Amino acid sequence: MLYLLFLHFVADFPLQSHYIACNKSKNIFVLLLHILIYSFVMGLFTLNPYFFIWMFTTHFLIDFATSKYTSYLWKTERYKWFFNVIGFDQFLHFCTIWLFIEYRGI
């Protein structure tokens, strides 16, 4: 589990370019690029195509909502809520990883 959480961190943050980070809330294709990179890394390092599909689907659903909301919060200088939503976003991603392991295994 710790391996997957570390892999999640690497795929979701260091491998996300500045351009992707700034534009995934504004452009669906940039969001899809971010999710494709993320899911590819998660699937590649687990060698599990079902995990790739699960990560792609759940990451899209979560980030579609949270990226738009965090963008709004940042623009309106509601920084406390911005970071709360970022934290909740990460919690949801951790839950999707745990759910897959619990019910499908890796």
OpenMM code with the backbone's topology and positions (N, CA, C; nanometers):
from openmm import Vec3, app, unit

residues = "MET LEU TYR LEU LEU PHE LEU HIS PHE VAL ALA ASP PHE PRO LEU GLN SER HIS TYR ILE ALA CYS ASN LYS SER LYS ASN ILE PHE VAL LEU LEU LEU HIS ILE LEU ILE TYR SER PHE VAL MET GLY LEU PHE THR LEU ASN PRO TYR PHE PHE ILE TRP MET PHE THR THR HIS PHE LEU ILE ASP PHE ALA THR SER LYS TYR THR SER TYR LEU TRP LYS THR GLU ARG TYR LYS TRP PHE PHE ASN VAL ILE GLY PHE ASP GLN PHE LEU HIS PHE CYS THR ILE TRP LEU PHE ILE GLU TYR ARG GLY ILE".split()
positions = [
    Vec3(0.0830, -0.1197, 0.0000),
    Vec3(0.0000, 0.0000, 0.0000),
    Vec3(0.0872, 0.1257, 0.0000),
    Vec3(0.1931, 0.1263, 0.0807),
    Vec3(0.2814, 0.2438, 0.0842),
    Vec3(0.3455, 0.2686, -0.0516),
    Vec3(0.3811, 0.1613, -0.1209),
    Vec3(0.4373, 0.1734, -0.2554),
    Vec3(0.3386, 0.2455, -0.3473),
    Vec3(0.2122, 0.2065, -0.3419),
    Vec3(0.1108, 0.2678, -0.4288),
    Vec3(0.0837, 0.4130, -0.3913),
    Vec3(0.0865, 0.4432, -0.2628),
    Vec3(0.0662, 0.5824, -0.2207),
    Vec3(0.1828, 0.6699, -0.2651),
    Vec3(0.3045, 0.6160, -0.2570),
    Vec3(0.4201, 0.6921, -0.3072),
    Vec3(0.4100, 0.7087, -0.4582),
    Vec3(0.3724, 0.6028, -0.5276),
    Vec3(0.3545, 0.6093, -0.6728),
    Vec3(0.2468, 0.7115, -0.7087),
    Vec3(0.1403, 0.7144, -0.6312),
    Vec3(0.0348, 0.8145, -0.6515),
    Vec3(0.0928, 0.9559, -0.6408),
    Vec3(0.1716, 0.9803, -0.5359),
    Vec3(0.2322, 1.1120, -0.5177),
    Vec3(0.3163, 1.1508, -0.6397),
    Vec3(0.4030, 1.0604, -0.6831),
    Vec3(0.4918, 1.0900, -0.7971),
    Vec3(0.4104, 1.1164, -0.9232),
    Vec3(0.3110, 1.0326, -0.9496),
    Vec3(0.2316, 1.0473, -1.0716),
    Vec3(0.1427, 1.1709, -1.0687),
    Vec3(0.0962, 1.2089, -0.9500),
    Vec3(0.0005, 1.3193, -0.9397),
    Vec3(0.0676, 1.4553, -0.9253),
    Vec3(0.1895, 1.4606, -0.8726),
    Vec3(0.2535, 1.5902, -0.8494),
    Vec3(0.3825, 1.6107, -0.9290),
    Vec3(0.4936, 1.5433, -0.8989),
    Vec3(0.6170, 1.5716, -0.9736),
    Vec3(0.6062, 1.5513, -1.1248),
    Vec3(0.5257, 1.4548, -1.1701),
    Vec3(0.5130, 1.4323, -1.3146),
    Vec3(0.4111, 1.5242, -1.3814),
    Vec3(0.3481, 1.6102, -1.3047),
    Vec3(0.2536, 1.7079, -1.3592),
    Vec3(0.3298, 1.8374, -1.3878),
    Vec3(0.3308, 1.8783, -1.5112),
    Vec3(0.4013, 2.0019, -1.5474),
    Vec3(0.3278, 2.1248, -1.4943),
    Vec3(0.3967, 2.2365, -1.4945),
    Vec3(0.3355, 2.3629, -1.4540),
    Vec3(0.2152, 2.3944, -1.5431),
    Vec3(0.2315, 2.3710, -1.6733),
    Vec3(0.1231, 2.3969, -1.7679),
    Vec3(-0.0013, 2.3132, -1.7338),
    Vec3(0.0198, 2.1845, -1.7086),
    Vec3(-0.0932, 2.0980, -1.6750),
    Vec3(-0.1584, 2.1435, -1.5446),
    Vec3(-0.0767, 2.1723, -1.4439),
    Vec3(-0.1299, 2.2148, -1.3138),
    Vec3(-0.2158, 2.3406, -1.3272),
    Vec3(-0.1734, 2.4329, -1.4114),
    Vec3(-0.2451, 2.5609, -1.4255),
    Vec3(-0.3653, 2.5537, -1.5186),
    Vec3(-0.3708, 2.4521, -1.6032),
    Vec3(-0.4758, 2.4503, -1.7060),
    Vec3(-0.5725, 2.3342, -1.6996),
    Vec3(-0.5508, 2.2372, -1.6112),
    Vec3(-0.6403, 2.1210, -1.6083),
    Vec3(-0.7813, 2.1575, -1.5615),
    Vec3(-0.7947, 2.2686, -1.4901),
    Vec3(-0.9277, 2.3108, -1.4478),
    Vec3(-1.0007, 2.3891, -1.5571),
    Vec3(-0.9272, 2.4302, -1.6608),
    Vec3(-0.9853, 2.5145, -1.7659),
    Vec3(-1.0077, 2.4417, -1.8980),
    Vec3(-0.9365, 2.3310, -1.9167),
    Vec3(-0.9380, 2.2650, -2.0464),
    Vec3(-0.9493, 2.1141, -2.0259),
    Vec3(-1.0541, 2.0547, -2.0786),
    Vec3(-1.0792, 1.9118, -2.0588),
    Vec3(-0.9675, 1.8263, -2.1178),
    Vec3(-0.9059, 1.8715, -2.2275),
    Vec3(-0.7989, 1.7937, -2.2888),
    Vec3(-0.6727, 1.7943, -2.2026),
    Vec3(-0.6459, 1.9058, -2.1372),
    Vec3(-0.5322, 1.9125, -2.0455),
    Vec3(-0.5603, 1.8235, -1.9242),
    Vec3(-0.6825, 1.8259, -1.8752),
    Vec3(-0.7198, 1.7370, -1.7648),
    Vec3(-0.7028, 1.5911, -1.8066),
    Vec3(-0.7476, 1.5564, -1.9250),
    Vec3(-0.7323, 1.4189, -1.9739),
    Vec3(-0.5850, 1.3811, -1.9897),
    Vec3(-0.5011, 1.4754, -2.0321),
    Vec3(-0.3576, 1.4485, -2.0423),
    Vec3(-0.2999, 1.4180, -1.9045),
    Vec3(-0.3356, 1.4991, -1.8061),
    Vec3(-0.2895, 1.4754, -1.6688),
    Vec3(-0.3322, 1.3362, -1.6219),
    Vec3(-0.4560, 1.3014, -1.6460),
    Vec3(-0.5092, 1.1742, -1.5987),
    Vec3(-0.4482, 1.0575, -1.6748),
    Vec3(-0.4216, 1.0764, -1.8024),
    Vec3(-0.3572, 0.9715, -1.8811),
    Vec3(-0.2154, 0.9453, -1.8298),
    Vec3(-0.1387, 1.0519, -1.8039),
    Vec3(-0.0039, 1.0357, -1.7493),
    Vec3(-0.0109, 0.9653, -1.6142),
    Vec3(-0.0982, 1.0128, -1.5288),
    Vec3(-0.1146, 0.9550, -1.3955),
    Vec3(-0.1496, 0.8064, -1.4049),
    Vec3(-0.2506, 0.7742, -1.4834),
    Vec3(-0.2989, 0.6362, -1.4933),
    Vec3(-0.1964, 0.5455, -1.5587),
    Vec3(-0.1253, 0.5975, -1.6572),
    Vec3(-0.0210, 0.5189, -1.7230),
    Vec3(0.0869, 0.4784, -1.6225),
    Vec3(0.1308, 0.5734, -1.5412),
    Vec3(0.2321, 0.5445, -1.4398),
    Vec3(0.1795, 0.4423, -1.3393),
    Vec3(0.0587, 0.4626, -1.2917),
    Vec3(0.0005, 0.3698, -1.1937),
    Vec3(-0.0156, 0.2298, -1.2536),
    Vec3(-0.0621, 0.2221, -1.3763),
    Vec3(-0.0787, 0.0920, -1.4419),
    Vec3(0.0532, 0.0265, -1.4772),
    Vec3(0.1487, 0.1065, -1.5240),
    Vec3(0.2789, 0.0534, -1.5643),
    Vec3(0.3534, -0.0090, -1.4469),
    Vec3(0.3563, 0.0597, -1.3351),
    Vec3(0.4339, 0.0115, -1.2212),
    Vec3(0.3620, -0.0962, -1.1401),
    Vec3(0.2357, -0.1234, -1.1715),
    Vec3(0.1664, -0.2346, -1.1076),
    Vec3(0.1446, -0.3491, -1.2065),
    Vec3(0.1664, -0.3220, -1.3342),
    Vec3(0.1444, -0.4202, -1.4411),
    Vec3(0.0025, -0.4767, -1.4368),
    Vec3(-0.0916, -0.3888, -1.4092),
    Vec3(-0.2303, -0.4318, -1.3962),
    Vec3(-0.3199, -0.3417, -1.4807),
    Vec3(-0.3697, -0.3935, -1.5946),
    Vec3(-0.4540, -0.3090, -1.6818),
    Vec3(-0.5853, -0.2676, -1.6156),
    Vec3(-0.6390, -0.3500, -1.5268),
    Vec3(-0.7623, -0.3128, -1.4573),
    Vec3(-0.7382, -0.1963, -1.3618),
    Vec3(-0.6199, -0.1946, -1.3014),
    Vec3(-0.5841, -0.0835, -1.2134),
    Vec3(-0.5735, 0.0456, -1.2945),
    Vec3(-0.5158, 0.0368, -1.4149),
    Vec3(-0.5075, 0.1527, -1.5051),
    Vec3(-0.6476, 0.2076, -1.5324),
    Vec3(-0.7400, 0.1203, -1.5680),
    Vec3(-0.8774, 0.1629, -1.6005),
    Vec3(-0.9453, 0.2237, -1.4780),
    Vec3(-0.9297, 0.1586, -1.3632),
    Vec3(-0.9882, 0.2090, -1.2381),
    Vec3(-0.9312, 0.3463, -1.2036),
    Vec3(-0.7988, 0.3604, -1.2129),
    Vec3(-0.7341, 0.4873, -1.1791),
    Vec3(-0.7754, 0.5969, -1.2774),
    Vec3(-0.7830, 0.5628, -1.4049),
    Vec3(-0.8227, 0.6623, -1.5053),
    Vec3(-0.9634, 0.7134, -1.4756),
    Vec3(-1.0552, 0.6226, -1.4520),
    Vec3(-1.1955, 0.6594, -1.4305),
    Vec3(-1.2143, 0.7395, -1.3019),
    Vec3(-1.1628, 0.6869, -1.1915),
    Vec3(-1.1838, 0.7541, -1.0637),
    Vec3(-1.1070, 0.8855, -1.0554),
    Vec3(-0.9867, 0.8882, -1.1117),
    Vec3(-0.9086, 1.0120, -1.1071),
    Vec3(-0.9776, 1.1214, -1.1893),
    Vec3(-1.0348, 1.0831, -1.3026),
    Vec3(-1.1079, 1.1806, -1.3838),
    Vec3(-1.2254, 1.2383, -1.3057),
    Vec3(-1.3054, 1.1522, -1.2469),
    Vec3(-1.4244, 1.1987, -1.1746),
    Vec3(-1.3865, 1.2920, -1.0587),
    Vec3(-1.2845, 1.2545, -0.9840),
    Vec3(-1.2425, 1.3356, -0.8701),
    Vec3(-1.1833, 1.4679, -0.9166),
    Vec3(-1.0857, 1.4614, -1.0086),
    Vec3(-1.0176, 1.5839, -1.0513),
    Vec3(-1.1059, 1.6772, -1.1319),
    Vec3(-1.2026, 1.6232, -1.2040),
    Vec3(-1.2934, 1.7093, -1.2795),
    Vec3(-1.3618, 1.8068, -1.1846),
    Vec3(-1.4059, 1.7562, -1.0714),
    Vec3(-1.4748, 1.8414, -0.9735),
    Vec3(-1.3765, 1.9249, -0.8922),
    Vec3(-1.2760, 1.8611, -0.8364),
    Vec3(-1.1890, 1.9333, -0.7427),
    Vec3(-1.1013, 2.0371, -0.8114),
    Vec3(-1.0576, 2.0123, -0.9339),
    Vec3(-0.9714, 2.1108, -0.9999),
    Vec3(-1.0484, 2.2400, -1.0303),
    Vec3(-1.1740, 2.2261, -1.0671),
    Vec3(-1.2555, 2.3458, -1.0925),
    Vec3(-1.2811, 2.4229, -0.9627),
    Vec3(-1.3090, 2.3496, -0.8568),
    Vec3(-1.3381, 2.4138, -0.7293),
    Vec3(-1.2131, 2.4795, -0.6704),
    Vec3(-1.0987, 2.4113, -0.6763),
    Vec3(-0.9758, 2.4715, -0.6228),
    Vec3(-0.9345, 2.5932, -0.7039),
    Vec3(-0.9573, 2.5900, -0.8332),
    Vec3(-0.9261, 2.7057, -0.9170),
    Vec3(-1.0090, 2.8270, -0.8727),
    Vec3(-1.1360, 2.8043, -0.8478),
    Vec3(-1.2245, 2.9106, -0.8002),
    Vec3(-1.1786, 2.9622, -0.6639),
    Vec3(-1.1470, 2.8714, -0.5731),
    Vec3(-1.1041, 2.9113, -0.4390),
    Vec3(-0.9746, 2.9913, -0.4430),
    Vec3(-0.8820, 2.9533, -0.5299),
    Vec3(-0.7545, 3.0257, -0.5404),
    Vec3(-0.7780, 3.1673, -0.5930),
    Vec3(-0.8607, 3.1773, -0.6975),
    Vec3(-0.8899, 3.3084, -0.7569),
    Vec3(-0.9580, 3.4024, -0.6580),
    Vec3(-1.0419, 3.3469, -0.5718),
    Vec3(-1.1145, 3.4291, -0.4757),
    Vec3(-1.0405, 3.4408, -0.3420),
    Vec3(-0.9158, 3.3962, -0.3417),
    Vec3(-0.8255, 3.4072, -0.2261),
    Vec3(-0.8802, 3.3405, -0.1000),
    Vec3(-0.9478, 3.2312, -0.1182),
    Vec3(-0.9969, 3.1510, -0.0052),
    Vec3(-0.8981, 3.0358, 0.0156),
    Vec3(-0.7796, 3.0715, 0.0624),
    Vec3(-0.6681, 2.9774, 0.0662),
    Vec3(-0.6890, 2.8631, 0.1646),
    Vec3(-0.7512, 2.8908, 0.2768),
    Vec3(-0.7762, 2.7830, 0.3732),
    Vec3(-0.8632, 2.6752, 0.3089),
    Vec3(-0.9707, 2.7161, 0.2411),
    Vec3(-1.0587, 2.6196, 0.1764),
    Vec3(-0.9911, 2.5544, 0.0568),
    Vec3(-0.9061, 2.6300, -0.0118),
    Vec3(-0.8289, 2.5735, -0.1232),
    Vec3(-0.7502, 2.4518, -0.0750),
    Vec3(-0.6756, 2.4691, 0.0353),
    Vec3(-0.5933, 2.3591, 0.0849),
    Vec3(-0.6787, 2.2476, 0.1465),
    Vec3(-0.7930, 2.2824, 0.2033),
    Vec3(-0.8842, 2.1783, 0.2520),
    Vec3(-0.9334, 2.0912, 0.1366),
    Vec3(-0.9673, 2.1518, 0.0251),
    Vec3(-1.0148, 2.0755, -0.0906),
    Vec3(-0.9009, 1.9920, -0.1497),
    Vec3(-0.7794, 2.0470, -0.1551),
    Vec3(-0.6641, 1.9685, -0.2016),
    Vec3(-0.6466, 1.8453, -0.1131),
    Vec3(-0.6553, 1.8651, 0.0175),
    Vec3(-0.6430, 1.7527, 0.1100),
    Vec3(-0.7534, 1.6505, 0.0911),
    Vec3(-0.8765, 1.6974, 0.0708),
    Vec3(-0.9888, 1.6062, 0.0489),
    Vec3(-0.9720, 1.5312, -0.0831),
    Vec3(-0.9230, 1.5994, -0.1849),
    Vec3(-0.8931, 1.5377, -0.3144),
    Vec3(-0.7957, 1.4212, -0.2940),
    Vec3(-0.6915, 1.4441, -0.2166),
    Vec3(-0.5938, 1.3386, -0.1915),
    Vec3(-0.6556, 1.2231, -0.1124),
    Vec3(-0.7380, 1.2551, -0.0150),
    Vec3(-0.8082, 1.1522, 0.0612),
    Vec3(-0.8919, 1.0643, -0.0320),
    Vec3(-0.9655, 1.1261, -0.1244),
    Vec3(-1.0470, 1.0495, -0.2185),
    Vec3(-0.9615, 0.9600, -0.3070),
    Vec3(-0.8470, 1.0115, -0.3525),
    Vec3(-0.7575, 0.9293, -0.4343),
    Vec3(-0.7040, 0.8114, -0.3538),
    Vec3(-0.6674, 0.8357, -0.2285),
    Vec3(-0.6186, 0.7265, -0.1437),
    Vec3(-0.7279, 0.6212, -0.1261),
    Vec3(-0.8522, 0.6668, -0.1099),
    Vec3(-0.9645, 0.5735, -0.0937),
    Vec3(-0.9820, 0.4869, -0.2179),
    Vec3(-0.9659, 0.5444, -0.3366),
    Vec3(-0.9833, 0.4655, -0.4591),
    Vec3(-0.8736, 0.3601, -0.4709),
    Vec3(-0.7522, 0.3948, -0.4289),
    Vec3(-0.6431, 0.2965, -0.4302),
    Vec3(-0.6741, 0.1843, -0.3313),
    Vec3(-0.7143, 0.2206, -0.2119),
    Vec3(-0.7458, 0.1211, -0.1090),
    Vec3(-0.8615, 0.0311, -0.1532),
    Vec3(-0.9656, 0.0907, -0.2105),
    Vec3(-1.0802, 0.0115, -0.2550),
    Vec3(-1.0396, -0.0916, -0.3601),
    Vec3(-0.9546, -0.0512, -0.4528),
    Vec3(-0.9110, -0.1458, -0.5556),
    Vec3(-0.8334, -0.2607, -0.4918),
    Vec3(-0.7416, -0.2293, -0.4051),
    Vec3(-0.6623, -0.3332, -0.3390),
    Vec3(-0.7521, -0.4261, -0.2575),
    Vec3(-0.8442, -0.3666, -0.1858),
    Vec3(-0.9331, -0.4444, -0.0989),
    Vec3(-1.0217, -0.5406, -0.1767),
    Vec3(-1.0727, -0.4967, -0.2914),
    Vec3(-1.1713, -0.5764, -0.3630),
    Vec3(-1.1181, -0.6483, -0.4875),
    Vec3(-1.0068, -0.6005, -0.5433),
    Vec3(-0.9518, -0.6648, -0.6635),
    Vec3(-0.8127, -0.7223, -0.6390),
    Vec3(-0.7394, -0.6594, -0.5497),
    Vec3(-0.6016, -0.7019, -0.5253),
    Vec3(-0.5091, -0.6585, -0.6367),
    Vec3(-0.3836, -0.6596, -0.6067),
    Vec3(-0.2830, -0.6259, -0.7086),
    Vec3(-0.1808, -0.7363, -0.7125),
] * unit.nanometer
topology = app.Topology()
chain = topology.addChain("A")
for resn in residues:
    res = topology.addResidue(resn, chain)
    for name in ("N", "CA", "C"):
        topology.addAtom(name, app.Element.getBySymbol(name[0]), res)
